[in-house]
Every structure is written in C-alpha cells, then in structure tokens.
Amino acid sequence: MTDFSVNINGLRLANPVMPASGTFAEGLADVIDFNRLGAFVTKTFTLHPRSGNPLPRVCELDSAMLNAIGISSKGVEDFIEYTLPFYQRYAPPLIASISAPTTQEFATLAARLSEVPGIAAIEANISCPNIEEDGRAFAIEPVATARVIKALR
Amino acid sequence: MACGLGMCYCCVRPMRDKESQTLTDKRVCYDGPVFPLHEVCYDGF
C-alpha cells in the first residue's frame, strides 16, 4: 500500500487531505468514512459566543452563490463540551480553527485550548476584522499577522 | 438552504427556547426542517 503520509512540523497526517475549515462536520459523517481524511479542521469558533451576520446570509446568482456568515460561534466552552467529543471518535488529528477580534483574545483562546487534550494544532483565521486596526483584517497587514502568530506561540 | 448538511450556517433561523425564552440560531436543514410551533419566531413576534 502506498504511503501518502506527510509531516507538517511534527504533525503527522496519514495523507495530505486536509479539508477546509468546517466542511466536514456531523452532517457528513453518514456519507463518507471520516477516518479516510488526513486531518479535520473545525469550523472557526471564538472565545465568546457570537451570532454572526444578520439574515439572509446567502445570495443566489445565475451560476453561483455568495455567502457571508460572519463567524457564527457558540464559543470555546460549548466547543469543548459538545463539538470536541464528536471529533474524538475519529482517528485523524483535529485542527481547531479559531478567530478573535484582538491579538490578546487570540492568545487567550489558544491558551484555553492548550489545556484541552485531543487538539493537534490550531489554525488562525486571520481574515476576520481586527478591532484594534479599524476593523481591517489581520491578514492584510504583515505586522498584525506576525503579532497574532507570536501571541499564539 | 445552501449545503443542506448543517455545515454552512446559511439557513439558520432564530428559535425560541421554551424554558429560558432565549433565542438560539438553529439550522433549518439539519436541526429541522420541522420545528415545534413554540420555537418558531418571526420578526415582530
């Protein structure tokens, strides 16, 4: 059998298939065998609950659709209590996708997750608004990006 | 509904918890599509 395993800075995946954030959740568990994935990446969640954008969040176009969900999240404690046990039933490592409006909140959230077993890595969703920089996304500014990564570490 | 699998959160609607009376977004495609009448909230109610 061919070995498709990859090593990402010490994180070993059985294969390089790492779906985008939130695309493999409980709704797909009855459709495919989740153990065939290289890793899970959760839907992005935040430290505190947030409702996301007002409705409607989706717009149908002639040949496509647009959506703007606005990071709907029940918060980290809800994630730990209700979502994490679902993923722990499967073998692929779990990557937690997190977001925050400030650098400090990224750090606080990462610190909370570091206390929780079963999370192999953190994905920083830095396309969200940075309220310390007039709402511009962290990812737009290299310095802001570096600040978040440093705080996470 | 966009994904129909409960993952994209496009189809959420605010539903009222019977006990606490608080509103929680529920996914029509995954948590529903049928909901108890007392949970369903509309603008102005």
N, CA and C atoms of all chains as a GROMACS GRO file, in nm:
protein
  594
    1MET      N    1   0.085  -0.120   0.000
    1MET     CA    2   0.000   0.000   0.000
    1MET      C    3   0.089   0.125   0.000
    2THR      N    4   0.054   0.219  -0.085
    2THR     CA    5   0.135   0.341  -0.098
    2THR      C    6   0.126   0.426   0.029
    3ASP      N    7   0.238   0.479   0.069
    3ASP     CA    8   0.242   0.564   0.188
    3ASP      C    9   0.221   0.710   0.146
    4PHE      N   10   0.107   0.765   0.182
    4PHE     CA   11   0.077   0.905   0.148
    4PHE      C   12   0.101   0.999   0.267
    5SER      N   13   0.160   0.949   0.372
    5SER     CA   14   0.171   1.029   0.493
    5SER      C   15   0.260   1.151   0.472
    6VAL      N   16   0.224   1.257   0.544
    6VAL     CA   17   0.302   1.381   0.540
    6VAL      C   18   0.331   1.426   0.683
    7ASN      N   19   0.437   1.502   0.696
    7ASN     CA   20   0.475   1.552   0.827
    7ASN      C   21   0.482   1.705   0.820
    8ILE      N   22   0.397   1.770   0.898
    8ILE     CA   23   0.395   1.917   0.898
    8ILE      C   24   0.448   1.964   1.033
    9ASN      N   25   0.572   1.996   1.036
    9ASN     CA   26   0.636   2.044   1.158
    9ASN      C   27   0.607   1.954   1.279
   10GLY      N   28   0.616   1.824   1.257
   10GLY     CA   29   0.595   1.730   1.367
   10GLY      C   30   0.456   1.672   1.373
   11LEU      N   31   0.361   1.732   1.302
   11LEU     CA   32   0.225   1.678   1.298
   11LEU      C   33   0.215   1.582   1.181
   12ARG      N   34   0.196   1.453   1.213
   12ARG     CA   35   0.192   1.352   1.108
   12ARG      C   36   0.048   1.327   1.065
   13LEU      N   37   0.026   1.338   0.932
   13LEU     CA   38  -0.104   1.308   0.875
   13LEU      C   39  -0.091   1.181   0.791
   14ALA      N   40  -0.190   1.095   0.796
   14ALA     CA   41  -0.185   0.971   0.719
   14ALA      C   42  -0.187   0.998   0.569
   15ASN      N   43  -0.245   1.111   0.531
   15ASN     CA   44  -0.244   1.155   0.391
   15ASN      C   45  -0.261   1.307   0.390
   16PRO      N   46  -0.234   1.372   0.277
   16PRO     CA   47  -0.237   1.519   0.278
   16PRO      C   48  -0.375   1.581   0.260
   17VAL      N   49  -0.481   1.503   0.269
   17VAL     CA   50  -0.617   1.557   0.251
   17VAL      C   51  -0.663   1.623   0.382
   18MET      N   52  -0.657   1.755   0.381
   18MET     CA   53  -0.697   1.833   0.499
   18MET      C   54  -0.804   1.931   0.453
   19PRO      N   55  -0.931   1.894   0.470
   19PRO     CA   56  -1.039   1.977   0.414
   19PRO      C   57  -1.041   2.117   0.475
   20ALA      N   58  -1.101   2.209   0.403
   20ALA     CA   59  -1.113   2.347   0.451
   20ALA      C   60  -1.196   2.351   0.579
   21SER      N   61  -1.174   2.456   0.654
   21SER     CA   62  -1.239   2.472   0.783
   21SER      C   63  -1.390   2.450   0.775
   22GLY      N   64  -1.440   2.362   0.861
   22GLY     CA   65  -1.584   2.344   0.878
   22GLY      C   66  -1.655   2.265   0.772
   23THR      N   67  -1.583   2.211   0.677
   23THR     CA   68  -1.652   2.143   0.567
   23THR      C   69  -1.680   1.995   0.596
   24PHE      N   70  -1.620   1.941   0.698
   24PHE     CA   71  -1.650   1.802   0.736
   24PHE      C   72  -1.694   1.801   0.883
   25ALA      N   73  -1.825   1.806   0.901
   25ALA     CA   74  -1.881   1.805   1.036
   25ALA      C   75  -1.985   1.692   1.043
   26GLU      N   76  -2.066   1.695   1.148
   26GLU     CA   77  -2.154   1.580   1.173
   26GLU      C   78  -2.247   1.548   1.057
   27GLY      N   79  -2.282   1.650   0.978
   27GLY     CA   80  -2.374   1.627   0.867
   27GLY      C   81  -2.320   1.535   0.760
   28LEU      N   82  -2.188   1.522   0.752
   28LEU     CA   83  -2.127   1.437   0.650
   28LEU      C   84  -2.086   1.300   0.704
   29ALA      N   85  -2.097   1.281   0.834
   29ALA     CA   86  -2.045   1.157   0.894
   29ALA      C   87  -2.115   1.033   0.842
   30ASP      N   88  -2.241   1.047   0.800
   30ASP     CA   89  -2.314   0.931   0.748
   30ASP      C   90  -2.287   0.909   0.599
   31VAL      N   91  -2.215   1.000   0.538
   31VAL     CA   92  -2.196   0.995   0.392
   31VAL      C   93  -2.060   0.936   0.355
   32ILE      N   94  -1.955   0.974   0.428
   32ILE     CA   95  -1.822   0.920   0.400
   32ILE      C   96  -1.757   0.873   0.529
   33ASP      N   97  -1.654   0.792   0.512
   33ASP     CA   98  -1.577   0.744   0.627
   33ASP      C   99  -1.474   0.850   0.665
   34PHE      N  100  -1.498   0.917   0.777
   34PHE     CA  101  -1.410   1.026   0.820
   34PHE      C  102  -1.267   0.979   0.845
   35ASN      N  103  -1.248   0.853   0.874
   35ASN     CA  104  -1.113   0.804   0.904
   35ASN      C  105  -1.024   0.800   0.780
   36ARG      N  106  -1.082   0.829   0.662
   36ARG     CA  107  -1.001   0.834   0.541
   36ARG      C  108  -0.933   0.971   0.524
   37LEU      N  109  -0.971   1.070   0.604
   37LEU     CA  110  -0.912   1.204   0.591
   37LEU      C  111  -0.773   1.208   0.654
   38GLY      N  112  -0.694   1.305   0.609
   38GLY     CA  113  -0.564   1.327   0.671
   38GLY      C  114  -0.577   1.402   0.801
   39ALA      N  115  -0.673   1.495   0.807
   39ALA     CA  116  -0.696   1.574   0.928
   39ALA      C  117  -0.834   1.638   0.919
   40PHE      N  118  -0.885   1.680   1.035
   40PHE     CA  119  -1.005   1.764   1.040
   40PHE      C  120  -0.963   1.907   1.067
   41VAL      N  121  -1.035   2.001   1.010
   41VAL     CA  122  -1.022   2.141   1.051
   41VAL      C  123  -1.162   2.188   1.088
   42THR      N  124  -1.181   2.228   1.213
   42THR     CA  125  -1.315   2.263   1.260
   42THR      C  126  -1.366   2.390   1.194
   43LYS      N  127  -1.496   2.409   1.204
   43LYS     CA  128  -1.550   2.541   1.170
   43LYS      C  129  -1.491   2.640   1.270
   44THR      N  130  -1.460   2.759   1.221
   44THR     CA  131  -1.396   2.858   1.308
   44THR      C  132  -1.487   2.892   1.427
   45PHE      N  133  -1.426   2.893   1.545
   45PHE     CA  134  -1.501   2.936   1.663
   45PHE      C  135  -1.423   3.042   1.738
   46THR      N  136  -1.491   3.109   1.830
   46THR     CA  137  -1.434   3.223   1.901
   46THR      C  138  -1.435   3.197   2.051
   47LEU      N  139  -1.374   3.288   2.126
   47LEU     CA  140  -1.371   3.271   2.272
   47LEU      C  141  -1.513   3.281   2.330
   48HIS      N  142  -1.584   3.384   2.288
   48HIS     CA  143  -1.720   3.407   2.338
   48HIS      C  144  -1.821   3.377   2.227
   49PRO      N  145  -1.945   3.344   2.265
   49PRO     CA  146  -2.047   3.322   2.162
   49PRO      C  147  -2.070   3.449   2.079
   50ARG      N  148  -2.096   3.429   1.951
   50ARG     CA  149  -2.134   3.542   1.864
   50ARG      C  150  -2.232   3.489   1.759
   51SER      N  151  -2.324   3.574   1.721
   51SER     CA  152  -2.434   3.528   1.637
   51SER      C  153  -2.400   3.528   1.489
   52GLY      N  154  -2.298   3.600   1.448
   52GLY     CA  155  -2.268   3.608   1.305
   52GLY      C  156  -2.350   3.717   1.239
   53ASN      N  157  -2.351   3.718   1.107
   53ASN     CA  158  -2.421   3.823   1.034
   53ASN      C  159  -2.572   3.805   1.044
   54PRO      N  160  -2.645   3.916   1.030
   54PRO     CA  161  -2.790   3.904   1.025
   54PRO      C  162  -2.834   3.830   0.899
   55LEU      N  163  -2.955   3.777   0.902
   55LEU     CA  164  -3.008   3.703   0.787
   55LEU      C  165  -3.064   3.804   0.684
   56PRO      N  166  -3.066   3.771   0.557
   56PRO     CA  167  -3.014   3.649   0.496
   56PRO      C  168  -2.862   3.654   0.479
   57ARG      N  169  -2.801   3.538   0.480
   57ARG     CA  170  -2.656   3.528   0.470
   57ARG      C  171  -2.612   3.469   0.338
   58VAL      N  172  -2.704   3.436   0.255
   58VAL     CA  173  -2.671   3.370   0.129
   58VAL      C  174  -2.749   3.436   0.017
   59CYS      N  175  -2.685   3.445  -0.100
   59CYS     CA  176  -2.746   3.509  -0.216
   59CYS      C  177  -2.722   3.420  -0.337
   60GLU      N  178  -2.830   3.386  -0.407
   60GLU     CA  179  -2.816   3.300  -0.524
   60GLU      C  180  -2.790   3.385  -0.648
   61LEU      N  181  -2.690   3.345  -0.726
   61LEU     CA  182  -2.658   3.413  -0.850
   61LEU      C  183  -2.691   3.319  -0.967
   62ASP      N  184  -2.673   3.367  -1.091
   62ASP     CA  185  -2.707   3.285  -1.207
   62ASP      C  186  -2.633   3.152  -1.208
   63SER      N  187  -2.505   3.156  -1.175
   63SER     CA  188  -2.427   3.033  -1.182
   63SER      C  189  -2.344   3.009  -1.057
   64ALA      N  190  -2.384   3.071  -0.946
   64ALA     CA  191  -2.305   3.057  -0.825
   64ALA      C  192  -2.388   3.104  -0.706
   65MET      N  193  -2.325   3.107  -0.592
   65MET     CA  194  -2.388   3.165  -0.474
   65MET      C  195  -2.282   3.238  -0.393
   66LEU      N  196  -2.326   3.340  -0.323
   66LEU     CA  197  -2.238   3.411  -0.232
   66LEU      C  198  -2.292   3.391  -0.092
   67ASN      N  199  -2.201   3.376   0.003
   67ASN     CA  200  -2.247   3.374   0.142
   67ASN      C  201  -2.152   3.455   0.228
   68ALA      N  202  -2.208   3.509   0.334
   68ALA     CA  203  -2.131   3.585   0.432
   68ALA      C  204  -2.189   3.551   0.568
   69ILE      N  205  -2.131   3.452   0.632
   69ILE     CA  206  -2.187   3.401   0.757
   69ILE      C  207  -2.149   3.490   0.876
   70GLY      N  208  -2.027   3.543   0.875
   70GLY     CA  209  -1.987   3.631   0.984
   70GLY      C  210  -1.940   3.558   1.108
   71ILE      N  211  -1.890   3.438   1.090
   71ILE     CA  212  -1.837   3.356   1.201
   71ILE      C  213  -1.938   3.342   1.314
   72SER      N  214  -2.038   3.265   1.285
   72SER     CA  215  -2.135   3.227   1.388
   72SER      C  216  -2.067   3.125   1.480
   73SER      N  217  -2.066   3.152   1.610
   73SER     CA  218  -1.992   3.065   1.702
   73SER      C  219  -2.064   3.058   1.836
   74LYS      N  220  -2.064   2.940   1.895
   74LYS     CA  221  -2.122   2.925   2.029
   74LYS      C  222  -2.018   2.942   2.138
   75GLY      N  223  -1.894   2.973   2.099
   75GLY     CA  224  -1.791   2.997   2.199
   75GLY      C  225  -1.710   2.873   2.231
   76VAL      N  226  -1.593   2.895   2.290
   76VAL     CA  227  -1.498   2.785   2.312
   76VAL      C  228  -1.550   2.682   2.411
   77GLU      N  229  -1.622   2.725   2.514
   77GLU     CA  230  -1.666   2.627   2.614
   77GLU      C  231  -1.770   2.533   2.555
   78ASP      N  232  -1.858   2.586   2.470
   78ASP     CA  233  -1.955   2.500   2.401
   78ASP      C  234  -1.882   2.403   2.308
   79PHE      N  235  -1.778   2.453   2.240
   79PHE     CA  236  -1.699   2.368   2.151
   79PHE      C  237  -1.638   2.251   2.229
   80ILE      N  238  -1.578   2.282   2.343
   80ILE     CA  239  -1.512   2.177   2.423
   80ILE      C  240  -1.613   2.075   2.473
   81GLU      N  241  -1.729   2.122   2.516
   81GLU     CA  242  -1.827   2.031   2.575
   81GLU      C  243  -1.904   1.950   2.470
   82TYR      N  244  -1.939   2.011   2.359
   82TYR     CA  245  -2.030   1.943   2.266
   82TYR      C  246  -1.968   1.902   2.132
   83THR      N  247  -1.877   1.983   2.078
   83THR     CA  248  -1.824   1.954   1.944
   83THR      C  249  -1.702   1.863   1.951
   84LEU      N  250  -1.614   1.889   2.043
   84LEU     CA  251  -1.491   1.812   2.053
   84LEU      C  252  -1.515   1.661   2.069
   85PRO      N  253  -1.610   1.620   2.155
   85PRO     CA  254  -1.633   1.475   2.168
   85PRO      C  255  -1.672   1.408   2.038
   86PHE      N  256  -1.740   1.479   1.950
   86PHE     CA  257  -1.776   1.422   1.820
   86PHE      C  258  -1.650   1.386   1.741
   87TYR      N  259  -1.556   1.478   1.733
   87TYR     CA  260  -1.435   1.454   1.654
   87TYR      C  261  -1.344   1.348   1.718
   88GLN      N  262  -1.353   1.336   1.850
   88GLN     CA  263  -1.265   1.240   1.918
   88GLN      C  264  -1.301   1.095   1.889
   89ARG      N  265  -1.412   1.076   1.820
   89ARG     CA  266  -1.448   0.939   1.779
   89ARG      C  267  -1.368   0.892   1.659
   90TYR      N  268  -1.296   0.984   1.596
   90TYR     CA  269  -1.227   0.950   1.471
   90TYR      C  270  -1.075   0.961   1.488
   91ALA      N  271  -1.004   0.892   1.397
   91ALA     CA  272  -0.859   0.883   1.408
   91ALA      C  273  -0.782   1.007   1.359
   92PRO      N  274  -0.826   1.075   1.253
   92PRO     CA  275  -0.744   1.187   1.203
   92PRO      C  276  -0.726   1.297   1.307
   93PRO      N  277  -0.608   1.358   1.310
   93PRO     CA  278  -0.584   1.465   1.407
   93PRO      C  279  -0.678   1.583   1.385
   94LEU      N  280  -0.710   1.651   1.493
   94LEU     CA  281  -0.805   1.762   1.489
   94LEU      C  282  -0.732   1.895   1.494
   95ILE      N  283  -0.762   1.980   1.399
   95ILE     CA  284  -0.704   2.115   1.396
   95ILE      C  285  -0.817   2.213   1.426
   96ALA      N  286  -0.799   2.291   1.531
   96ALA     CA  287  -0.902   2.385   1.574
   96ALA      C  288  -0.883   2.518   1.503
   97SER      N  289  -0.985   2.561   1.431
   97SER     CA  290  -0.979   2.691   1.362
   97SER      C  291  -1.039   2.797   1.453
   98ILE      N  292  -0.959   2.898   1.486
   98ILE     CA  293  -1.006   2.998   1.583
   98ILE      C  294  -0.997   3.138   1.524
   99SER      N  295  -1.078   3.226   1.580
   99SER     CA  296  -1.078   3.366   1.539
   99SER      C  297  -1.100   3.453   1.661
  100ALA      N  298  -1.056   3.578   1.650
  100ALA     CA  299  -1.072   3.672   1.760
  100ALA      C  300  -1.062   3.814   1.706
  101PRO      N  301  -1.124   3.910   1.776
  101PRO     CA  302  -1.117   4.049   1.729
  101PRO      C  303  -0.990   4.121   1.771
  102THR      N  304  -0.912   4.064   1.864
  102THR     CA  305  -0.789   4.127   1.909
  102THR      C  306  -0.678   4.022   1.921
  103THR      N  307  -0.554   4.068   1.917
  103THR     CA  308  -0.441   3.978   1.932
  103THR      C  309  -0.446   3.908   2.068
  104GLN      N  310  -0.478   3.984   2.173
  104GLN     CA  311  -0.483   3.926   2.307
  104GLN      C  312  -0.587   3.816   2.316
  105GLU      N  313  -0.700   3.835   2.248
  105GLU     CA  314  -0.805   3.733   2.256
  105GLU      C  315  -0.765   3.606   2.182
  106PHE      N  316  -0.687   3.622   2.073
  106PHE     CA  317  -0.630   3.503   2.007
  106PHE      C  318  -0.546   3.425   2.109
  107ALA      N  319  -0.462   3.498   2.184
  107ALA     CA  320  -0.373   3.433   2.280
  107ALA      C  321  -0.453   3.365   2.391
  108THR      N  322  -0.556   3.432   2.440
  108THR     CA  323  -0.638   3.377   2.548
  108THR      C  324  -0.707   3.248   2.502
  109LEU      N  325  -0.758   3.252   2.380
  109LEU     CA  326  -0.828   3.134   2.327
  109LEU      C  327  -0.731   3.018   2.306
  110ALA      N  328  -0.612   3.048   2.254
  110ALA     CA  329  -0.512   2.943   2.233
  110ALA      C  330  -0.469   2.882   2.366
  111ALA      N  331  -0.455   2.967   2.468
  111ALA     CA  332  -0.416   2.917   2.600
  111ALA      C  333  -0.523   2.823   2.656
  112ARG      N  334  -0.649   2.859   2.636
  112ARG     CA  335  -0.758   2.772   2.684
  112ARG      C  336  -0.754   2.637   2.612
  113LEU      N  337  -0.729   2.640   2.481
  113LEU     CA  338  -0.728   2.516   2.404
  113LEU      C  339  -0.607   2.430   2.437
  114SER      N  340  -0.498   2.493   2.479
  114SER     CA  341  -0.379   2.415   2.512
  114SER      C  342  -0.400   2.328   2.635
  115GLU      N  343  -0.506   2.359   2.712
  115GLU     CA  344  -0.538   2.279   2.830
  115GLU      C  345  -0.624   2.158   2.795
  116VAL      N  346  -0.666   2.152   2.669
  116VAL     CA  347  -0.764   2.051   2.630
  116VAL      C  348  -0.697   1.941   2.548
  117PRO      N  349  -0.705   1.815   2.592
  117PRO     CA  350  -0.647   1.708   2.512
  117PRO      C  351  -0.728   1.683   2.385
  118GLY      N  352  -0.660   1.635   2.282
  118GLY     CA  353  -0.731   1.598   2.161
  118GLY      C  354  -0.728   1.702   2.051
  119ILE      N  355  -0.657   1.812   2.073
  119ILE     CA  356  -0.642   1.913   1.968
  119ILE      C  357  -0.496   1.913   1.924
  120ALA      N  358  -0.474   1.876   1.797
  120ALA     CA  359  -0.337   1.857   1.749
  120ALA      C  360  -0.271   1.987   1.706
  121ALA      N  361  -0.350   2.083   1.659
  121ALA     CA  362  -0.293   2.208   1.609
  121ALA      C  363  -0.402   2.315   1.606
  122ILE      N  364  -0.359   2.437   1.587
  122ILE     CA  365  -0.452   2.550   1.578
  122ILE      C  366  -0.436   2.618   1.442
  123GLU      N  367  -0.549   2.644   1.377
  123GLU     CA  368  -0.549   2.725   1.256
  123GLU      C  369  -0.598   2.864   1.295
  124ALA      N  370  -0.518   2.966   1.265
  124ALA     CA  371  -0.559   3.103   1.297
  124ALA      C  372  -0.635   3.162   1.179
  125ASN      N  373  -0.763   3.188   1.199
  125ASN     CA  374  -0.843   3.254   1.096
  125ASN      C  375  -0.819   3.404   1.109
  126ILE      N  376  -0.727   3.455   1.029
  126ILE     CA  377  -0.689   3.596   1.040
  126ILE      C  378  -0.751   3.680   0.929
  127SER      N  379  -0.854   3.628   0.866
  127SER     CA  380  -0.926   3.710   0.768
  127SER      C  381  -1.042   3.783   0.835
  128CYS      N  382  -1.046   3.774   0.968
  128CYS     CA  383  -1.153   3.842   1.042
  128CYS      C  384  -1.110   3.985   1.077
  129PRO      N  385  -1.207   4.073   1.109
  129PRO     CA  386  -1.172   4.213   1.141
  129PRO      C  387  -1.090   4.226   1.269
  130ASN      N  388  -0.990   4.312   1.264
  130ASN     CA  389  -0.908   4.344   1.380
  130ASN      C  390  -0.959   4.476   1.436
  131ILE      N  391  -1.025   4.473   1.552
  131ILE     CA  392  -1.088   4.596   1.602
  131ILE      C  393  -0.984   4.696   1.651
  132GLU      N  394  -0.858   4.650   1.665
  132GLU     CA  395  -0.753   4.744   1.706
  132GLU      C  396  -0.694   4.817   1.585
  133GLU      N  397  -0.734   4.777   1.465
  133GLU     CA  398  -0.684   4.840   1.341
  133GLU      C  399  -0.802   4.881   1.253
  134ASP      N  400  -0.899   4.946   1.312
  134ASP     CA  401  -1.016   4.998   1.239
  134ASP      C  402  -1.092   4.889   1.163
  135GLY      N  403  -1.087   4.770   1.212
  135GLY     CA  404  -1.165   4.663   1.150
  135GLY      C  405  -1.101   4.597   1.030
  136ARG      N  406  -0.979   4.639   0.995
  136ARG     CA  407  -0.912   4.572   0.882
  136ARG      C  408  -0.870   4.431   0.925
  137ALA      N  409  -0.879   4.340   0.831
  137ALA     CA  410  -0.844   4.201   0.864
  137ALA      C  411  -0.698   4.191   0.905
  138PHE      N  412  -0.670   4.104   1.001
  138PHE     CA  413  -0.532   4.083   1.047
  138PHE      C  414  -0.442   4.049   0.928
  139ALA      N  415  -0.494   3.969   0.836
  139ALA     CA  416  -0.411   3.916   0.728
  139ALA      C  417  -0.367   4.024   0.628
  140ILE      N  418  -0.433   4.140   0.629
  140ILE     CA  419  -0.396   4.246   0.536
  140ILE      C  420  -0.261   4.305   0.572
  141GLU      N  421  -0.229   4.310   0.700
  141GLU     CA  422  -0.107   4.372   0.748
  141GLU      C  423  -0.008   4.265   0.798
  142PRO      N  424   0.110   4.257   0.736
  142PRO     CA  425   0.210   4.158   0.782
  142PRO      C  426   0.244   4.172   0.930
  143VAL      N  427   0.249   4.296   0.977
  143VAL     CA  428   0.285   4.317   1.118
  143VAL      C  429   0.176   4.262   1.210
  144ALA      N  430   0.050   4.287   1.173
  144ALA     CA  431  -0.062   4.236   1.254
  144ALA      C  432  -0.065   4.083   1.249
  145THR      N  433  -0.036   4.028   1.134
  145THR     CA  434  -0.031   3.882   1.120
  145THR      C  435   0.078   3.825   1.211
  146ALA      N  436   0.195   3.887   1.207
  146ALA     CA  437   0.307   3.839   1.289
  146ALA      C  438   0.274   3.849   1.437
  147ARG      N  439   0.204   3.955   1.476
  147ARG     CA  440   0.166   3.972   1.617
  147ARG      C  441   0.076   3.857   1.664
  148VAL      N  442  -0.019   3.820   1.579
  148VAL     CA  443  -0.111   3.712   1.616
  148VAL      C  444  -0.034   3.581   1.630
  149ILE      N  445   0.050   3.553   1.532
  149ILE     CA  446   0.125   3.425   1.536
  149ILE      C  447   0.215   3.420   1.659
  150LYS      N  448   0.281   3.531   1.688
  150LYS     CA  449   0.369   3.536   1.806
  150LYS      C  450   0.287   3.514   1.934
  151ALA      N  451   0.170   3.578   1.941
  151ALA     CA  452   0.086   3.562   2.060
  151ALA      C  453   0.037   3.419   2.074
  152LEU      N  454   0.007   3.356   1.963
  152LEU     CA  455  -0.040   3.217   1.968
  152LEU      C  456   0.069   3.124   2.019
  153ARG      N  457   0.192   3.151   1.981
  153ARG     CA  458   0.301   3.065   2.023
  153ARG      C  459   0.337   3.085   2.169
  154MET      N  460  -3.164   2.699   0.178
  154MET     CA  461  -3.057   2.607   0.215
  154MET      C  462  -2.945   2.612   0.112
  155ALA      N  463  -2.824   2.612   0.160
  155ALA     CA  464  -2.710   2.611   0.067
  155ALA      C  465  -2.644   2.473   0.066
  156CYS      N  466  -2.586   2.430   0.177
  156CYS     CA  467  -2.517   2.299   0.176
  156CYS      C  468  -2.612   2.184   0.204
  157GLY      N  469  -2.716   2.208   0.283
  157GLY     CA  470  -2.812   2.102   0.316
  157GLY      C  471  -2.759   1.998   0.412
  158LEU      N  472  -2.641   2.021   0.467
  158LEU     CA  473  -2.578   1.923   0.557
  158LEU      C  474  -2.548   1.981   0.695
  159GLY      N  475  -2.595   2.101   0.720
  159GLY     CA  476  -2.576   2.160   0.853
  159GLY      C  477  -2.440   2.221   0.876
  160MET      N  478  -2.366   2.246   0.770
  160MET     CA  479  -2.228   2.292   0.789
  160MET      C  480  -2.206   2.439   0.756
  161CYS      N  481  -2.286   2.496   0.665
  161CYS     CA  482  -2.254   2.632   0.620
  161CYS      C  483  -2.323   2.740   0.702
  162TYR      N  484  -2.425   2.706   0.777
  162TYR     CA  485  -2.497   2.801   0.862
  162TYR      C  486  -2.562   2.915   0.784
  163CYS      N  487  -2.591   2.891   0.657
  163CYS     CA  488  -2.664   2.990   0.577
  163CYS      C  489  -2.813   2.992   0.614
  164CYS      N  490  -2.866   2.877   0.653
  164CYS     CA  491  -3.012   2.864   0.665
  164CYS      C  492  -3.061   2.880   0.808
  165VAL      N  493  -2.978   2.931   0.898
  165VAL     CA  494  -3.022   2.941   1.038
  165VAL      C  495  -3.141   3.035   1.052
  166ARG      N  496  -3.225   3.005   1.149
  166ARG     CA  497  -3.336   3.092   1.189
  166ARG      C  498  -3.336   3.100   1.341
  167PRO      N  499  -3.372   3.215   1.396
  167PRO     CA  500  -3.379   3.224   1.542
  167PRO      C  501  -3.498   3.145   1.596
  168MET      N  502  -3.470   3.057   1.690
  168MET     CA  503  -3.575   2.976   1.752
  168MET      C  504  -3.578   3.006   1.902
  169ARG      N  505  -3.697   3.004   1.958
  169ARG     CA  506  -3.713   3.041   2.098
  169ARG      C  507  -3.715   2.918   2.187
  170ASP      N  508  -3.625   2.918   2.288
  170ASP     CA  509  -3.622   2.807   2.383
  170ASP      C  510  -3.743   2.818   2.477
  171LYS      N  511  -3.814   2.708   2.492
  171LYS     CA  512  -3.939   2.711   2.568
  171LYS      C  513  -3.916   2.746   2.714
  172GLU      N  514  -3.807   2.695   2.770
  172GLU     CA  515  -3.781   2.717   2.913
  172GLU      C  516  -3.728   2.857   2.939
  173SER      N  517  -3.616   2.890   2.872
  173SER     CA  518  -3.548   3.016   2.903
  173SER      C  519  -3.602   3.134   2.824
  174GLN      N  520  -3.677   3.108   2.718
  174GLN     CA  521  -3.731   3.211   2.629
  174GLN      C  522  -3.622   3.285   2.550
  175THR      N  523  -3.498   3.235   2.557
  175THR     CA  524  -3.391   3.298   2.480
  175THR      C  525  -3.394   3.249   2.335
  176LEU      N  526  -3.335   3.330   2.248
  176LEU     CA  527  -3.332   3.294   2.106
  176LEU      C  528  -3.200   3.228   2.071
  177THR      N  529  -3.206   3.120   1.998
  177THR     CA  530  -3.086   3.049   1.952
  177THR      C  531  -3.101   3.023   1.803
  178ASP      N  532  -2.993   3.047   1.729
  178ASP     CA  533  -2.996   3.016   1.586
  178ASP      C  534  -2.993   2.865   1.565
  179LYS      N  535  -3.090   2.814   1.494
  179LYS     CA  536  -3.091   2.671   1.460
  179LYS      C  537  -3.086   2.654   1.309
  180ARG      N  538  -3.022   2.547   1.265
  180ARG     CA  539  -3.008   2.520   1.122
  180ARG      C  540  -3.134   2.451   1.071
  181VAL      N  541  -3.198   2.514   0.975
  181VAL     CA  542  -3.322   2.457   0.922
  181VAL      C  543  -3.294   2.322   0.857
  182CYS      N  544  -3.182   2.312   0.785
  182CYS     CA  545  -3.156   2.189   0.710
  182CYS      C  546  -3.117   2.073   0.800
  183TYR      N  547  -3.056   2.100   0.914
  183TYR     CA  548  -3.002   1.993   0.998
  183TYR      C  549  -3.081   1.976   1.128
  184ASP      N  550  -3.112   2.086   1.195
  184ASP     CA  551  -3.188   2.078   1.320
  184ASP      C  552  -3.337   2.061   1.292
  185GLY      N  553  -3.380   2.098   1.171
  185GLY     CA  554  -3.520   2.086   1.129
  185GLY      C  555  -3.532   1.979   1.023
  186PRO      N  556  -3.610   2.000   0.920
  186PRO     CA  557  -3.676   2.127   0.884
  186PRO      C  558  -3.807   2.152   0.959
  187VAL      N  559  -3.854   2.055   1.039
  187VAL     CA  560  -3.978   2.076   1.112
  187VAL      C  561  -3.944   2.112   1.256
  188PHE      N  562  -4.004   2.220   1.307
  188PHE     CA  563  -3.979   2.264   1.444
  188PHE      C  564  -4.110   2.275   1.520
  189PRO      N  565  -4.105   2.255   1.651
  189PRO     CA  566  -4.225   2.280   1.732
  189PRO      C  567  -4.270   2.425   1.717
  190LEU      N  568  -4.400   2.446   1.714
  190LEU     CA  569  -4.453   2.580   1.689
  190LEU      C  570  -4.403   2.682   1.790
  191HIS      N  571  -4.388   2.639   1.917
  191HIS     CA  572  -4.346   2.735   2.019
  191HIS      C  573  -4.202   2.782   2.002
  192GLU      N  574  -4.124   2.712   1.921
  192GLU     CA  575  -3.985   2.754   1.898
  192GLU      C  576  -3.971   2.855   1.785
  193VAL      N  577  -4.067   2.855   1.697
  193VAL     CA  578  -4.050   2.933   1.574
  193VAL      C  579  -4.082   3.080   1.600
  194CYS      N  580  -3.987   3.166   1.568
  194CYS     CA  581  -4.004   3.309   1.592
  194CYS      C  582  -3.997   3.385   1.460
  195TYR      N  583  -4.078   3.483   1.448
  195TYR     CA  584  -4.074   3.569   1.330
  195TYR      C  585  -4.052   3.713   1.374
  196ASP      N  586  -4.005   3.796   1.282
  196ASP     CA  587  -3.988   3.938   1.313
  196ASP      C  588  -4.120   3.995   1.362
  197GLY      N  589  -4.113   4.069   1.473
  197GLY     CA  590  -4.233   4.132   1.524
  197GLY      C  591  -4.306   4.052   1.630
  198PHE      N  592  -4.272   3.924   1.644
  198PHE     CA  593  -4.336   3.842   1.748
  198PHE      C  594  -4.269   3.866   1.881
   0.00000   0.00000   0.00000
